[in-house]
Amino acid sequence: MQEELQQIKNSAIYFIMEATSASELEEIKLDFLGRSGKLTQIIKDLAKLPKDSRPEIGRLANEVKWAIEQAIEQAEINFQTRKIEQIRKLDISEPGIKPPLGHLHLVTQAIWEITKIFSQIGFERVRYPEVEWDLYAFEGLNFPKNHPAREDLETFFIKAPHSETFGPMVLTPHTSNGQIREMKKGKLPIKMLNIAKTYRRQSDVSHAPMFHQFETLCVSKGISISDLKGTLNYFAKSYFGENRQTRIRPYHFQFTEPSFEVDITCGLCSGKGCKFCKDGWLELGGAGMVHPNVLKFCGIDPNIYSGFASGFGVERVLMMKDNLNIDDLRLLYANKLAILEQF
């Protein structure tokens, strides 16, 4: 152990003398004297040595530690002295170097743009909880008790006492919880835009455990599928450009009837068909007419009022923009400047 301590001392002092910056010096300090540093680990192991050899090895370890600390202190003084000398040589008449400017994250940019588009046709932005009760996330949206989405294989449940009124607590799996909360207010007509984080047990090139959704809800007298289709077309042309078209296909969602999948023409082939799309179309999201059971649950008479709703992933629509080459949704949250600085 004596040879190992001597080797640590020599290595540390060599690296300290070769350091070219204060940050590099700090890394060296952590490498040798930090909580998991080389010298720290040896000092922790002293208790394992025979009692008769502990005092001598302990003294040597303290000497090595003192020598390293002194070398670091002297190096810090040297760096500070050089910095002062550089300041003294500073010519204040020279033009300054402008710092690099950052920009908003791509997802934030998309949220602002989506908000602006829908506000222009009267939709009001709202915010509702991300930690939600089952009543608003499932029960009020016409999900049966045995629906797969209400199992922990699909949804993140919170370890908290269940409420007799509201059920278990979850990380909201969709922004559709906002539909129930908005309609429960009893203020009609409604034109709501809810944008929030949502959570599901999925992770691949087009899914992440946390992602953003934007939900539209329009409830009034005489609302029809043509109103829904017109709103979808308006959004698509405003966000993607005049050359993009949308279509709706019959589908099934628990809280809308009839329900639709919404497609948009591929931006790469302009709807002609290519290897990145299905015959020229890409799936955009889901939509439909608000289910009568959902209206009744919220105290709204479905014989008088009707409405439409739609829900899209913010990251999904972002990735479908022209000239935006992102082939893995998870890259948006990788925090790699080499990727984010491109946009």
Beta strands, then each sheet from edge to edge (+ up, - down):
strand 1: 124-126
strand 2: 131-133
strand 3: 169-171
strand 4: 190-199
strand 5: 210-220
strand 6: 246-253
strand 7: 256-265
strand 8: 281-290
strand 9: 306-313
sheet 1: 1+ 4+ 5- 9+ 8- 7+ 6-
sheet 2: 2+ 3-
end
